[in-house]
Amino acid sequence: MDALKKLIILAFVMLMPWLNISAQDSKTAAAFRKSYIHETAGEYAKAVESLKQVYDENNYYVNLRLGWLNYMGGAFTESAAFYQKAIRLMPLSIEARLGLVLPLSALGNWEQVIAQYSEILKYDPGNSTANYRLGAIYYNRSEYQKAYKHLETVVNHYPFDYDALILFAWNNLKMGKLQEAKVLFNNALLYKPDDESAKEGLGLIK
């Protein structure tokens, strides 16, 4: 009987860490639920506070969520810091890098934005979001050759995406690729028959 008691006690002692983890998971899940309720009400500071009650710097999910909530609350520097912690925990995470560019853009750190999109493309060369946004950044900088390869990738993968079509059309026009631009503008008109941007572009092609 004494041997049986010792086995029961030993088993309980071995189980205790798992019980603690389970309890912590339950608290974290409750904090996430509470944060969603506050977020829906636009109470971002309260949503952040609910997660800080269970904050663990080694928890990817909490850091990612805090990055988003701080961004929505206008705390861009804090948002970037949480997203960067999430990236350090999971370096291959694309979602964390896509999150990080939000506060970086709001802070005007465009070189860092470009660096994050470029890092994403190392892991996922065909990523449509990173390619399109890089293309848009380079287009707005009048760096049309750099924009070209990114926009071409998006249009090749999504031939009937209006945003990609119209931007790629204008990029081709700026590069003097008039026939390519004409085809793209006309394809954009198939998506939006009365699109003023496409009509304006076609009007510039003689």
N, C-alpha and C positions, 0 to 999 in steps of 0.2 A: 504493500500500500504506500509506504514511504517513497519507494522508487517511482510509483505512478504519480504521486504528488509532485516530485521533483521534475518529472517529464512535463507535467502540465504547467508548472511555474516557468520552466525553461522555454516551452513553446510560447507562453504569453509574453515573456521578455523579448523573444525574437520577433514577435508580432507587433510589439509596441511601435517601432519606427514606422511600420506600414500604416498603423492606425493614425499616427500623427500626420503622415502624408495625406491620408484620406481626408482627415479633418481640415488640413490646409487647402486641399483641392476644393472642398465644399465651401470654405470661406472665400476662396478666389472666385469660384463660380457665382457666389452670391454678390460679390463686389462687382463683377462684370455685369450681372443682371441689373444691379442698381445703377451702374454707369449708363446703361442703355436708356433707362427710364429718365434720368436727368438729361441725357443728350437729346432725347425726343422733345423734352420741354425747353431745350435751348439753354439749359443750366450747365454749361461746360465746366465751370469752376467746381461745382458740386460733383460732377461726374469724375473729374480728376481726383478730387479728394477721396471719393469712394474707393478708387483703385490704390491710392497711396496708403490706405489702411492695410493693404495686403502686399505692399510693394516688395519685390525681390529683384535685385539688380541682375540676377541670372535668369530671370524669367522672360523669355523672348516675347511672349504674348502680351504681358503686362506693359512692357516697354513699347511695343508696337502700338497698342491701344492708347497709351499716354501720349505718344507722338501725335496721333490723330486728334485726340481731344484737346491737347494744347494748341494745335494748329487751328482748330475750329474756334477756340477761345481767343485767338489772336496772340497767343504767347509763342511767337515763332522761334525765338532762340531756344526756349525750353523744349519745344517740339522737335527741333533738329537734334538736340542732345539725346532725347529718348530714341529717336529713329537710329541715330548712330550707335547707341548701345545695342539696339536690336540687330543691327548689321554685324557688330562685333560678335554677337552670340551665334548668328547664322549668316556667315559671309556670302553664301550663295543665294540668299533671299532676294528675289526680285521685288516682291511686294514692299519690303522695307525701303528699298532704294527709290521706288516710285513714290513712296510716302515721303521720304526725305526731300525730294525735289520740291514738294509743296512749300514748306517753310523757307527753303533756300531761295525759291523764286520770289516769295513774298519779301524776303530780306534783300533781294537784288543781287544775290551771289551767283551770277550767271555762269561763271567759269566752273564753279562747283557743281552747278546743275548739269552742265555739259559733261563733267567728269563722271557723274553718277549715271547718266544715260549711256555714256561710252562703256562704263563698267558692266552695265546690264547687257549690252550688245556683245561683250566678250563671252558671256554665258549663253545668251539667247540672241544670235545675230538677226533673226527674223522678227524680233519683238516689235509689233506694230506701233505701240505707244511710244517707245523710245525712239524708233526711227522717225515717226511723224513729228514728234516734238523737236528732235534735233534738226530735222529738215526745216521746220518753221523758224527755229532760232537762227539757223544759218541764212535762210531766205531774208529774214528781217535785218540781218547784218549785211545783206547784199553779197553774201558768199555763196553764189549760186552753184558753183561746181561742187562744193561740199554738201550743199542741200540736195543736189541731184541724186546721189547714190542712195540716200536715206528715203527720199520720196519715191524713187523708182521701186525700192523694195516693198514699200507699202502698197503701191498701185499694182505691183505684180501679184501680191498676196490677196489684195482686196480690190479687184478691178472696177467695182461699182460703188466704191466708197466716195461720196461726194467731196468731203473735206480734202481727202488725198488727191482726188482728181483735179479739183480747182487749184489747189496750191501747186501741184506738179505742172499743171498747164501754165500758170503764171511764171513758174521757175524756168520752164522751157522757153517761154516768150522772152524773158529777160536774157537768156543765153543765146537768143537768136535762132533757136530751133523752132522755126515757124510752123512747119508741117506737123511736127509732133504736138506742138501747142494747140494747133487747130483741131486735131483729132481729139485731144483731151478735153478741150472746151466743149466740143460737140457731145462727147460722152457725158460731161457734166450736165448738159442740157437735157439729156435723156432722163437724168435723175430729177432735175428741177427745170422743167420746160421754160419757165420765165425768169431764170436766174440772171440777174443784172450783171454780176461779175463775169460770167461766161460770155454774155453778149458784149460787154465792154471789151474783153480780151479779143474776141473775134473781130470786133470793129477796128482793132489796131493791126490786124493781120491783112496785108494787101495781097 
